[in-house]
């Protein structure tokens, strides 16, 4: 029989994922997709409480903030560039931006309080790393440049040792949590060669960590543009569904699969009803 793909074998993960677990998903926009899948399946999950995060050091900084729950203050407020007339912080995605500093701080700190509480009780953390490249502002790695002038920032690529050290520090600081890592399959097309070097650096930095091969499944098994969104970079809904099913196959408790399927069915029916009401 003619083979139409090269299936990627997912080795057994070092731990399973149960409906009893409290899960946090951090990192690239793939985390938003997977977070929604976990929620629809009935899991207790929090996804990207600061918005999309791209590099290991920004993710480490976000985790430190969750650990401390230290409130944001006026000194954290940054005016977004390009004449947006909005205020945000270098630790947040721009969806948190508000017209004034007071509004931003009120929203950011309320979200932080909720997220820190969820983080403290989390048992499982899933992290998707997008890039080994970082932007620094006054010597500090930022999560988002907020459309400010490029001249304000220094850009560099982390070394393999820096990635591995960040991963190690995160895990060592949280012995009560289990970490599952992946490399985001979304490519950075502004510089294809740099993208390849960056992804390779992430892969090498994650050697030895608990790993789910999302990158390999998309690029080796789903090598067809029908598995990509219209921008030809992001995974399509079908590709996300494939990743979700493979993750369940590798980690979900077999005795819970029927319940998970029922939860997904009910969630889909509920969403359909809401859409029908709006129309």
N, C-alpha and C positions, 0 to 999 in steps of 0.2 A: 504494500500500500504506500502511495506517495505521501511523504511527510510535508505538511504545509507550515510547520513551525519547528523551532528548536526549544522544546520545553525546558524550563529552568527548575532544577530540583531544589526544593526548600528543605534544608536539613532540620531535624527536630530542634525546636527552641529549648533553651535551658529552663524555661518555666512556662506554665500555661496561663491562660487568661480566662477568668470566670466572671459570670454575672455578679458575683459577690464582691469582685474587686472594685476599687475606686481608681479611675484611670485619668491621667493627665497626658495630653498630646501637645507637643511643642515643636515649633520650627516652621518649615516652608508651608506654602499654601496647600500642599498635599495633606497637611495635618488638619486643615479645615474640612477637606473632603472626608478623611478617615474619621474625624471627630463626629461628623454628621452621621456616618455609617454606624459608629458605636452607639450614638444616641438613639437612632432609629431601631437598633437591635435590643434596646432596653438596658444598656450599660450605664453606670454612673460615670460620666465623663466630663472633663473640662478641656476645651481646645483653645490654645493660643490666647490666653487672657490679656496679653499685651498687643495682640495682633501678630501678623506674620513676622517671623524672625528668620534670619538667613544664615548666619555664621556661628560657629561653636562658642566664640567669646561673648557674643550678644545673648546667646541662650544661657550661658553660664551667669551672666549679669542678671538676666531675668529671674533665674532660679534664686540667686542671692537676694533679690528684692522680695521674692515670695517667702524666703526663709525669714527675713527680718521684718517684713510687713511695714517697713519704714515709709511714712507718708511722703508724697511728693510735695515740694514747696516751691515758692516763687523762683528760687535759683534753678529749678529744673525746667522752667518754662522757656520755650524757644518759639520765636515767630517763624512761621512757615514762609519760605521764599516764594518767588514768582507772583508776588502781589496777591496772595491768597487771602490775606486778612484774617488768618487763623493762628491759634496758639496750640502747640503740642509739646512733646519732649523727645529727646534723642533716644529714649527707651521704648517709644510707642510707635505703632503703625498709625498712619494719618487718619484712620477712621475715628481715632480718639480726639482729633483736633476740634477746638471750639472757638467761637469769636473772641472770647476774653480769657485771661489767665485764671480768673476766679471760676469760670465755667469749666475750663479744662481740669483744674485741680479738683473740683467737686466730683466730676465724673471719673477721673483717673483714680482718685483715692477711694471712692465707693467701690469701683471695680476691683481695686487692689485688695481691699478688706475681704470681699467675697472670695477672690481667687486665693488669697493666702490661707483662708480657712479650708478651702477645698484641697489645697496643696498639702497642708499638714496631715490630712487624713488619707492622702493618696497612697496606694500600694504599688501601682505600676505606672511607669512613665515611658512614653513612646516618643522618640525624638527623630525628626527628619532634618538632616543637614543639607542645605542647598549649595553653599559655597565656602571655600577656604579663604576667599578675599574679604578683607575688612576695610572699613573707612574709619579713620581716626580724626577726632576734632579736639584740638588742644591736648593731644596725647591720650585721649580716651576713645575706646572703640564705641561707635554708635550703632544702634539697631536700624536707624533710618536717617537719611540725610535731609529729609524734610524740604526738598527742592531748593535748598540753599546753594549759593555759588560753590562750584567745585573747588575753587581756590582756597576755601576755608578748611578743606579736608586733605588728609594724606591717605593714599590708598596703597595697600600692600597685600601680598599673599602670605598666609600663615605657613609655617613649616609643618612637616609631618609631626615633629616632636611637639609643637605648640598645640596641634589638634589633639594628639594623644594625651597630652598633659591636661588639657581642658576636660576631656572625657573622663580621665582618671580622677581629677579633682571633684567633679560632679558626683561620680559614683561613690567615692570615698567619703564624701560629706553627708551621704544619705544612705547609710546601711539598712535603713528601714524600708527602702524602696527598690524595686526591680526595674532595670533600665533595658529597653529594647531600642536599638539604633538602626537607622537606615539612611541611605544617600538618596536625596530627592532626584527623580529621573528627569525633571524639567531642566532643559538646557539654557545656558546663558549665551545667547546668540550674538551679542555685541562683539565678542571676541571668541570664536570657536576654539582656537588653540588654548587660550587661557582657560576656557571652560573645561577642556580635557585635563589640563594640568590640575585645575582646582578639584575636579571630581576625583582624580587619582590621589591627590593629597588627602582628601576625606577618607577614601577607601583605606589607605595605608594607616591613617590615624585611628581608624576604627578596628584595626586588626586585634583580635582577641576579645572584642566586646560582643555582647549578644546582638546578633544582626539579622534583620529581615531583608531579603534581596529585592526590594521594590525596584531599584535601579536596573538590576539585571533582568527582571521579568519584563519590564517595559521595553528595554533596548535590545534584549536578545530573543525574547519569546514573542513579543508583540511588535515586531519590526514591520509595521505597515501604518501608513498615515490615517487609515480608518480608525486607529486607536488614539488619535490625537484630536484636540479641539480645533476650532477654526483657525487659531493662531499658529497651528502646527508645532507648538511647543508644549502646551499643557496636555496631560492625559485626558482623553475623552471620558464621558460617563461610563462607557463600557470598560475602558481600561481601569478606572477606579474600582469598578465592580469586581473585575478580575483580581486586583490587588487585595481587595477586601475578602473575597472568598478564599484566596490563598493564605491570607493571614489567619482566617478562621480555621482553615484546615490544619495549619501548623500549630495553633496555640489554643483554640477554644476547647473547652471541656466537651467531649462527645455527648455526654448525657444532657447537655444544655442546648444542643443544636436545634432540637425541635422547638424549644421555647424561643430561641433567637429568631428562627424563621417565622414563628407566629407573631412575635413583636414587630418584625419588619413588615409583615403583611398588614398588620393593624395600623402601623405608622403610615404606610403607603395609602391605605384606604382613608385615613384621617386627612392626609394632605390633599387627596383628590376631592374630598367633600368640601374643604376650605376653598379650593380653587373654583369649584362649581358654585358655591355661594357668592363668591366675588363676581362671577360672570352672570 
